[in-house]
């Protein structure tokens, strides 16, 4: 579990990622998500630039997973019906990339009142 505010990323995460990290995912993953993380939950309304945040977080997923998130097994992402199309497309892309890397990615249509982890 990690706290985005404790990592120094404040305000809109998509804007912060683009400005602070100049499009490079490595510092974000290394500083925000510990290598010991096995299960990850990402919650968003799916409106505005959140598709860009997902793109930044999961860009080069194969390399990032192997080098910085080797223990990652499962990801839950809020993907509500009201989310914009760009966000939904990014969510579907992440499901496919996770599948290729052996990471279960579940899209949650209603948020996270309860999350059931595999196993």
Backbone torsions as a table, in degrees:
resi	resn	phi	psi	omega
1	UNK	NA	137.6	179.1
2	UNK	-140.2	158.3	-177.2
3	UNK	-115.0	118.8	-176.2
4	UNK	-62.7	-34.2	179.5
5	UNK	-68.3	-35.0	178.7
6	UNK	-68.5	-22.6	-179.5
7	UNK	-85.9	-1.8	176.4
8	UNK	88.5	7.0	175.9
9	UNK	-98.9	115.0	-177.0
10	UNK	-122.7	168.0	178.2
11	UNK	72.3	-149.8	-178.6
12	UNK	-71.7	120.3	-173.8
13	UNK	-63.0	-39.2	-179.3
14	UNK	-63.7	-44.7	178.7
15	UNK	-65.6	-42.1	179.4
16	UNK	-62.1	-41.7	179.7
17	UNK	-62.6	-45.4	-178.4
18	UNK	-65.6	-45.3	-175.4
19	UNK	-74.3	-50.1	-171.7
20	UNK	-74.6	-39.1	-174.2
21	UNK	-104.9	1.5	177.0
22	UNK	51.4	38.4	177.5
23	UNK	81.7	-1.6	179.9
24	UNK	-91.4	124.8	-178.2
25	UNK	-79.7	-30.1	-171.0
26	UNK	-51.0	-51.4	-179.3
27	UNK	-62.3	-36.1	-179.1
28	UNK	-63.0	-50.9	-178.5
29	UNK	-64.8	-45.8	-177.7
30	UNK	-62.9	-40.5	-175.8
31	UNK	-86.8	-25.6	-174.3
32	UNK	-103.0	-40.8	-175.3
33	UNK	-111.8	109.1	-179.3
34	UNK	-61.6	149.9	-179.7
35	UNK	-63.5	-19.5	-178.9
36	UNK	-79.0	-8.2	-177.7
37	UNK	-63.6	127.7	177.2
38	UNK	-107.8	-28.4	-177.6
39	UNK	-132.6	134.2	-174.8
40	UNK	-130.8	134.5	176.7
41	UNK	-119.5	127.9	177.9
42	UNK	-121.6	122.3	-177.3
43	UNK	-117.3	136.5	-178.9
44	UNK	-161.4	155.3	173.5
45	UNK	-78.6	-15.7	177.7
46	UNK	77.7	23.4	179.5
47	UNK	-117.2	152.1	178.3
48	UNK	78.8	-145.0	-172.8
49	UNK	-85.9	18.7	-176.3
50	UNK	-68.2	-22.2	174.2
51	UNK	-64.3	-33.8	178.2
52	UNK	-69.1	-35.1	177.2
53	UNK	-65.3	-43.4	177.2
54	UNK	-63.2	-40.9	178.1
55	UNK	-60.8	-44.1	-180.0
56	UNK	-65.4	-40.7	-177.8
57	UNK	-69.8	-35.8	-174.8
58	UNK	-108.0	6.8	175.9
59	UNK	-64.9	138.9	-178.1
60	UNK	57.0	41.4	-173.7
61	UNK	-56.7	-39.8	-178.5
62	UNK	-58.3	-50.2	-178.9
63	UNK	-68.1	-42.2	-178.7
64	UNK	-64.5	-44.0	-179.1
65	UNK	-61.8	-45.1	-176.6
66	UNK	-69.2	-37.6	-175.5
67	UNK	-94.0	-33.6	-172.6
68	UNK	-118.5	-20.5	179.9
69	UNK	-130.4	54.3	-174.1
70	UNK	-66.5	-20.2	-177.4
71	UNK	-95.5	-4.2	-176.4
72	UNK	-62.7	125.2	-178.2
73	UNK	-116.1	-34.3	-172.1
74	UNK	-149.3	140.7	179.3
75	UNK	-131.2	132.2	173.0
76	UNK	-112.8	128.7	-179.1
77	UNK	-125.3	129.8	174.1
78	UNK	-69.3	123.3	177.2
79	UNK	-138.5	80.3	-174.0
80	UNK	-75.7	156.7	178.6
81	UNK	-57.4	-32.8	-177.5
82	UNK	-80.2	-5.1	-179.6
83	UNK	-62.7	152.9	179.5
84	UNK	-74.8	162.4	-173.9
85	UNK	-61.8	-37.7	179.9
86	UNK	-62.2	-40.3	178.8
87	UNK	-65.4	-45.4	-179.9
88	UNK	-62.1	-40.8	178.1
89	UNK	-63.0	-41.3	179.3
90	UNK	-64.9	-40.6	177.3
91	UNK	-59.8	-45.4	179.6
92	UNK	-64.3	-36.3	176.8
93	UNK	-63.6	-40.9	-179.6
94	UNK	-66.6	-37.5	176.7
95	UNK	-58.6	-45.9	-179.7
96	UNK	-65.2	-43.3	180.0
97	UNK	-66.3	-39.8	177.1
98	UNK	-62.2	-42.9	179.1
99	UNK	-59.0	-42.5	178.8
100	UNK	-63.7	-28.4	-177.3
101	UNK	-100.6	5.1	178.9
102	UNK	75.9	23.2	177.3
103	UNK	-108.5	125.6	178.8
104	UNK	-76.0	125.1	176.5
105	UNK	-118.9	120.9	-179.8
106	UNK	-114.0	131.9	176.0
107	UNK	-95.3	126.6	-178.0
108	UNK	-101.7	111.9	-176.2
109	UNK	-74.1	-16.8	-174.8
110	UNK	-124.9	14.8	-178.4
111	UNK	94.6	-158.4	-169.2
112	UNK	-127.5	51.3	174.7
113	UNK	-64.8	-30.8	173.3
114	UNK	-150.6	133.6	178.1
115	UNK	-117.8	124.8	177.0
116	UNK	-105.3	115.9	179.7
117	UNK	-84.8	147.1	175.3
118	UNK	-64.4	153.9	174.7
119	UNK	81.7	NA	NA
